[in-house]
Amino acid sequence: MLGKLGDISKMMGQLKEMQAQMEQSKKRLDAITVKGKDQKATVSIELNGNKNLVNIDLTDQFESLSKEEKQFALFTAFNEAMKAAENVHESEMRGAAGSMMPNLGGMFTK
C-alpha cells in the first residue's frame, strides 16, 4: 500500500514539473514575434508565438486601396502571420513534449 502512495507522489511531482515546463514554453512563445505582410506590403501584422496579436502596421498606401483590396491585404497578412506563429508554436510544443516525455520517440513529429 505504501509503495502505491510513493508512486502517486512521484507522478504528482512529475506533473508539477511538466506544468512548470509548459509555463516556461508559454513565456518563451510570448517573447517570440512573427510577421505577415500582404503582397504589396501595405499591411504588416505581428503575432507572438502564442498566436496573440501584437501589432498591426498600415502604410500610407493602405489608405488608397479599395475596400476589397484592404480586406484582401488584411486577410493575407494575418494568414501569413498565423502560419508562421503556428510553426513556431508547434516547434516549441514538440520540443517541450520531447523533453518531458523522451520515451515517446517520434510520436510528436510529422
ROKE-9508 format. One record per residue (C-alpha): residue number from 0; residue in three letters; chain; x, y, z. Coordinates in steps of 0.5 Angstrom, whole numbers, plus 500, padded with zeros to 3 digits. Layout:
N
<rec k="NUM" r="ALA" c="A" u="X" v="Y" w="Z"/>
...
! end
This chain:
110
<rec k="0" r="MET" c="A" u="500" v="500" w="500"/>
<rec k="1" r="LEU" c="A" u="506" v="505" w="502"/>
<rec k="2" r="GLY" c="A" u="509" v="503" w="495"/>
<rec k="3" r="LYS" c="A" u="503" v="506" w="491"/>
<rec k="4" r="LEU" c="A" u="503" v="512" w="495"/>
<rec k="5" r="GLY" c="A" u="510" v="513" w="493"/>
<rec k="6" r="ASP" c="A" u="508" v="512" w="486"/>
<rec k="7" r="ILE" c="A" u="503" v="517" w="486"/>
<rec k="8" r="SER" c="A" u="507" v="522" w="490"/>
<rec k="9" r="LYS" c="A" u="513" v="521" w="484"/>
<rec k="10" r="MET" c="A" u="507" v="522" w="479"/>
<rec k="11" r="MET" c="A" u="505" v="529" w="482"/>
<rec k="12" r="GLY" c="A" u="512" v="531" w="482"/>
<rec k="13" r="GLN" c="A" u="513" v="530" w="475"/>
<rec k="14" r="LEU" c="A" u="506" v="533" w="473"/>
<rec k="15" r="LYS" c="A" u="508" v="539" w="477"/>
<rec k="16" r="GLU" c="A" u="515" v="539" w="473"/>
<rec k="17" r="MET" c="A" u="511" v="538" w="467"/>
<rec k="18" r="GLN" c="A" u="507" v="544" w="469"/>
<rec k="19" r="ALA" c="A" u="513" v="549" w="470"/>
<rec k="20" r="GLN" c="A" u="516" v="547" w="463"/>
<rec k="21" r="MET" c="A" u="510" v="548" w="460"/>
<rec k="22" r="GLU" c="A" u="509" v="555" w="463"/>
<rec k="23" r="GLN" c="A" u="516" v="557" w="461"/>
<rec k="24" r="SER" c="A" u="515" v="555" w="454"/>
<rec k="25" r="LYS" c="A" u="509" v="560" w="454"/>
<rec k="26" r="LYS" c="A" u="513" v="565" w="457"/>
<rec k="27" r="ARG" c="A" u="518" v="564" w="451"/>
<rec k="28" r="LEU" c="A" u="513" v="564" w="446"/>
<rec k="29" r="ASP" c="A" u="510" v="571" w="449"/>
<rec k="30" r="ALA" c="A" u="517" v="573" w="447"/>
<rec k="31" r="ILE" c="A" u="518" v="571" w="440"/>
<rec k="32" r="THR" c="A" u="514" v="575" w="435"/>
<rec k="33" r="VAL" c="A" u="513" v="573" w="427"/>
<rec k="34" r="LYS" c="A" u="510" v="578" w="422"/>
<rec k="35" r="GLY" c="A" u="506" v="577" w="416"/>
<rec k="36" r="LYS" c="A" u="505" v="582" w="410"/>
<rec k="37" r="ASP" c="A" u="501" v="583" w="404"/>
<rec k="38" r="GLN" c="A" u="504" v="582" w="397"/>
<rec k="39" r="LYS" c="A" u="504" v="590" w="397"/>
<rec k="40" r="ALA" c="A" u="507" v="591" w="404"/>
<rec k="41" r="THR" c="A" u="501" v="596" w="405"/>
<rec k="42" r="VAL" c="A" u="500" v="592" w="412"/>
<rec k="43" r="SER" c="A" u="504" v="588" w="417"/>
<rec k="44" r="ILE" c="A" u="501" v="584" w="422"/>
<rec k="45" r="GLU" c="A" u="505" v="582" w="428"/>
<rec k="46" r="LEU" c="A" u="503" v="576" w="433"/>
<rec k="47" r="ASN" c="A" u="507" v="573" w="438"/>
<rec k="48" r="GLY" c="A" u="509" v="565" w="439"/>
<rec k="49" r="ASN" c="A" u="502" v="564" w="443"/>
<rec k="50" r="LYS" c="A" u="498" v="567" w="437"/>
<rec k="51" r="ASN" c="A" u="496" v="573" w="440"/>
<rec k="52" r="LEU" c="A" u="496" v="580" w="436"/>
<rec k="53" r="VAL" c="A" u="502" v="584" w="438"/>
<rec k="54" r="ASN" c="A" u="502" v="590" w="433"/>
<rec k="55" r="ILE" c="A" u="498" v="592" w="426"/>
<rec k="56" r="ASP" c="A" u="502" v="597" w="422"/>
<rec k="57" r="LEU" c="A" u="499" v="600" w="416"/>
<rec k="58" r="THR" c="A" u="503" v="604" w="411"/>
<rec k="59" r="ASP" c="A" u="500" v="611" w="408"/>
<rec k="60" r="GLN" c="A" u="499" v="607" w="401"/>
<rec k="61" r="PHE" c="A" u="494" v="603" w="405"/>
<rec k="62" r="GLU" c="A" u="489" v="609" w="405"/>
<rec k="63" r="SER" c="A" u="489" v="609" w="398"/>
<rec k="64" r="LEU" c="A" u="486" v="602" w="397"/>
<rec k="65" r="SER" c="A" u="479" v="600" w="396"/>
<rec k="66" r="LYS" c="A" u="475" v="597" w="401"/>
<rec k="67" r="GLU" c="A" u="476" v="590" w="398"/>
<rec k="68" r="GLU" c="A" u="484" v="591" w="397"/>
<rec k="69" r="LYS" c="A" u="484" v="593" w="404"/>
<rec k="70" r="GLN" c="A" u="480" v="587" w="406"/>
<rec k="71" r="PHE" c="A" u="485" v="582" w="402"/>
<rec k="72" r="ALA" c="A" u="491" v="586" w="405"/>
<rec k="73" r="LEU" c="A" u="489" v="585" w="412"/>
<rec k="74" r="PHE" c="A" u="487" v="577" w="411"/>
<rec k="75" r="THR" c="A" u="493" v="576" w="407"/>
<rec k="76" r="ALA" c="A" u="498" v="579" w="412"/>
<rec k="77" r="PHE" c="A" u="494" v="576" w="418"/>
<rec k="78" r="ASN" c="A" u="494" v="569" w="415"/>
<rec k="79" r="GLU" c="A" u="502" v="569" w="413"/>
<rec k="80" r="ALA" c="A" u="503" v="571" w="421"/>
<rec k="81" r="MET" c="A" u="499" v="566" w="423"/>
<rec k="82" r="LYS" c="A" u="502" v="561" w="419"/>
<rec k="83" r="ALA" c="A" u="509" v="563" w="422"/>
<rec k="84" r="ALA" c="A" u="506" v="563" w="429"/>
<rec k="85" r="GLU" c="A" u="503" v="556" w="429"/>
<rec k="86" r="ASN" c="A" u="510" v="554" w="426"/>
<rec k="87" r="VAL" c="A" u="514" v="557" w="432"/>
<rec k="88" r="HIS" c="A" u="508" v="555" w="437"/>
<rec k="89" r="GLU" c="A" u="509" v="547" w="434"/>
<rec k="90" r="SER" c="A" u="516" v="547" w="434"/>
<rec k="91" r="GLU" c="A" u="516" v="550" w="442"/>
<rec k="92" r="MET" c="A" u="511" v="545" w="444"/>
<rec k="93" r="ARG" c="A" u="514" v="539" w="440"/>
<rec k="94" r="GLY" c="A" u="521" v="541" w="444"/>
<rec k="95" r="ALA" c="A" u="518" v="541" w="451"/>
<rec k="96" r="ALA" c="A" u="514" v="535" w="450"/>
<rec k="97" r="GLY" c="A" u="520" v="531" w="448"/>
<rec k="98" r="SER" c="A" u="524" v="534" w="454"/>
<rec k="99" r="MET" c="A" u="518" v="532" w="458"/>
<rec k="100" r="MET" c="A" u="517" v="525" w="455"/>
<rec k="101" r="PRO" c="A" u="523" v="523" w="452"/>
<rec k="102" r="ASN" c="A" u="521" v="516" w="451"/>
<rec k="103" r="LEU" c="A" u="515" v="517" w="447"/>
<rec k="104" r="GLY" c="A" u="520" v="518" w="441"/>
<rec k="105" r="GLY" c="A" u="517" v="521" w="434"/>
<rec k="106" r="MET" c="A" u="510" v="521" w="437"/>
<rec k="107" r="PHE" c="A" u="510" v="529" w="436"/>
<rec k="108" r="THR" c="A" u="514" v="529" w="429"/>
<rec k="109" r="LYS" c="A" u="510" v="529" w="423"/>
! end
